[in-house]
Amino acid sequence: MAEKGQSVLVVDDDETLAALIERILSRAGYEVSVATSVESALFLHESADFDLVMLDVFMPGIGGLEGIAEFASWGWTAPIISMSAGYGDMEPSTVLRAANKAGAAGVLAKPFKKE
């Protein structure tokens, strides 16, 4: 369970998956905000401080790898967990290694289980 007041920002262009993650984390006691792009996540961060960011790697506009760098340039200090199901011929593990090298504190291959 989350400590009181811990907040998570979920950034994923798949609105159904983002809503599912939001529901799971909310039930675990987290305060959850959802953004469907890195651009909207940057806007949300102006009004809230997050303890954790869950970030999809492949999205339209600023993608997750570039987003990690963008968050750092804005002074974000919250750890980032990158999520990916892979892309084309790239396996999730390959994509997530790149995210880890870009600065993600953790990685999560999609699809994943609630636990």
C-alpha positions in Angstrom: 0.0 0.0 0.0 1.0 3.6 -0.6 2.1 6.0 2.0 -0.5 8.7 2.5 -0.3 11.3 -0.1 2.1 9.5 -2.5 1.3 10.5 -6.1 1.9 8.9 -9.4 1.7 10.4 -12.9 0.8 7.8 -15.6 1.8 8.9 -19.1 0.4 6.6 -21.9 -1.4 7.4 -25.1 -3.5 4.2 -24.7 -6.3 5.7 -22.7 -7.8 2.3 -21.8 -4.5 1.0 -20.3 -3.9 4.3 -18.6 -7.3 4.1 -17.0 -6.6 0.5 -15.8 -3.3 1.5 -14.3 -5.0 4.5 -12.6 -7.7 2.2 -11.1 -5.1 -0.3 -9.8 -2.9 2.3 -8.3 -5.8 4.3 -6.8 -7.1 1.1 -5.1 -3.6 0.7 -3.6 -3.8 4.1 -2.1 -1.9 6.3 -4.5 -3.1 9.7 -5.8 -3.0 9.2 -9.6 -3.0 11.7 -12.5 -3.1 10.6 -16.1 -1.6 12.3 -19.2 -1.9 10.9 -22.7 1.3 12.6 -23.9 4.6 13.9 -22.6 3.4 17.4 -23.6 0.4 17.2 -21.4 2.4 15.6 -18.6 4.7 18.7 -18.6 1.6 20.9 -18.3 0.3 18.8 -15.4 3.7 19.0 -13.6 3.3 22.8 -13.4 0.5 22.3 -10.9 1.6 19.1 -9.0 4.6 17.4 -7.7 4.8 13.6 -8.4 6.5 10.9 -6.4 6.7 8.6 -9.4 6.1 8.8 -13.2 5.1 5.7 -15.3 5.9 6.5 -18.9 5.1 4.7 -22.1 8.1 4.7 -24.4 6.3 4.9 -27.8 3.8 7.7 -28.1 3.0 10.4 -30.7 4.8 13.7 -30.3 7.5 13.6 -27.7 8.1 9.9 -27.0 9.1 8.3 -23.8 12.9 8.3 -24.4 12.9 12.0 -25.3 10.4 12.6 -22.5 12.9 11.3 -19.9 15.4 13.9 -21.1 12.8 16.5 -21.2 11.6 15.8 -17.7 15.2 16.1 -16.4 15.7 19.4 -18.2 12.6 20.7 -16.4 14.1 19.7 -13.1 11.9 16.7 -12.4 13.4 14.5 -9.7 10.7 11.8 -9.5 11.9 8.4 -10.6 10.5 7.2 -13.9 9.3 3.7 -14.7 9.3 3.2 -18.5 6.7 0.9 -20.0 6.8 -0.8 -23.4 5.3 -3.6 -25.4 8.1 -3.3 -28.0 7.7 -1.7 -31.4 7.8 -3.5 -34.8 10.5 -6.1 -34.6 12.0 -4.7 -31.4 11.3 -6.7 -28.3 10.2 -5.0 -25.1 13.5 -5.9 -23.4 15.5 -4.0 -26.1 13.3 -0.9 -25.8 13.4 -1.0 -22.0 17.2 -1.3 -21.9 17.4 1.9 -24.0 15.0 3.6 -21.5 17.1 2.5 -18.6 20.2 4.0 -20.3 18.2 7.2 -20.9 17.6 7.6 -17.2 14.6 5.5 -16.3 14.8 4.2 -12.7 12.9 1.1 -13.6 11.2 -0.7 -16.5 8.0 -2.6 -17.0 7.3 -4.8 -20.1 3.7 -4.7 -21.4 1.5 -6.6 -21.0 2.0 -6.8 -17.3 0.0 -8.2 -14.4 -1.5 -6.3 -11.6 1.1 -7.5 -9.1 
